[in-house]
Amino acid sequence: MSQTDSFLPENRLLLNAVSEGIYGFDLKGNAVFINPAAERMTGWSADELLGRKIHDFHHHSHADGNPYPHEECPIYQTLKDGKPREISSEVFWRKDGSCFPVHYNSTPVWQDGKLKGVVAIFRDISLQKQTELSLRQALEQVQALSEQLASENSWLQAELEDKTGHQQISGNSSAIQQLLKQLRLVANTDSTVLIQGENGTGKELVARQLHRLSARRDKPMISVNCAAFSASLLESELFGHEKGAFTGASQRRKGRFELAHKGTLFLDEVAELSLEAQSKLLRVIQEQEFERVGGSDSIKVDIRLIAATHHDLQKRVEQGLFRMDLYYRLNVFPLRVPALRERREDIPELVQQMLKSLSQKLGKPLAGVDGDSLQQLMHYSWPGNVRELQNLLEREAILTHSPIISLAPLTQSSSGPRPGQTLAEVEAAHIQATLQACQWRISGPMGAAAALGLPPSTLRSRMQKLKIRRP
């Protein structure tokens, strides 16, 4: 419209027939025209509003109740500068005190180059807003399901990777039978379990057995190697992160705590957690809730926590490296996995079961080891424990052309620390014996790093610090 005669009687029939609400304003901001659609939508009659500032009736506050001065109203701003405006983010208030979302245009009316007033045309967009909300909620549900499927897929892939090799707790020794008895006692509780034992003894195997025997067996068991992540990455790994939480966070990601909801979370090498991470873990254990990195919403979880370490946590508490309150939270039901040298009578059974698994894995017949080789295995000190035995047998199984494996002489290591040895000397001897048993191979499934349960980079760093070199 460009003429003030737009409001003359011959045009009113057209304006009154449209379904959109129409207001006409003079230069003072007073209403000079109101069509029937506007009356129906707002409940205010034309007689009540003509000659008055409509803003004070239907536009007096925002949707949240905050005051909305008419000086800030786009319609009144158009009266000042003559610029048209289009708004979709506000509400109009009805006479009965309710409000509805509106889309409106504020259009200036000119005559002979002079601004004469403003026409505001509006419509109720409640249905559109509800449709947008429903669509947004549906998209959020789809995104949540997509995240869940992606998370479960990652978990299943990890589970498949963990299914390789020897997977049963085997042995009839008194040490193993005592361990199995304790497992059965605690499995059906939700008590936190702390598994302690040397590297390679099978602490994760014990954790998986605990999960399989528990009431949570149908839910996932999620594992985290706390030594495999830097302090900065571990928090994101455990608690997840929101999109944009840090450089590289291109999408929202669930953490291990969320993935383990209703199931079991296994924290391997828990002693490697930084003091800051220990503090956050303690809070989650106490409150069973956390926030993603970069997020503010609290997420509640229901998990059964199992932790494992080859360190003496009590000594680390005394050294100030581990929080005492976290230690007592984790040490509710301690389990100790015996070293292989403490259960030598189980070696023949372990050998047979491992060779059976290797026969399927390698696709070649493997019946056992000869008598001399078995005697060697029985008398070797096994610094790398069951993992070292498994790696040794796999290496020999790959090399052999006979169903009966015959071992080369094993390098004997000390069965324990000597009196007067420092901790560094004991560690150096243990690492060197494992390297010798693995023929100085560091990385790979048959390497010393795998036998010791360390990342190859960590093992190389320890070798450099302890001045361990290959002869």
Summary of the structure (lengths in Angstrom):
residues: 471
radius of gyration: 36.8
end to end distance: 95.6
largest distance: 116.1
contacts: 1388
relative contact order: 0.08
helix: 47%
strand: 18%
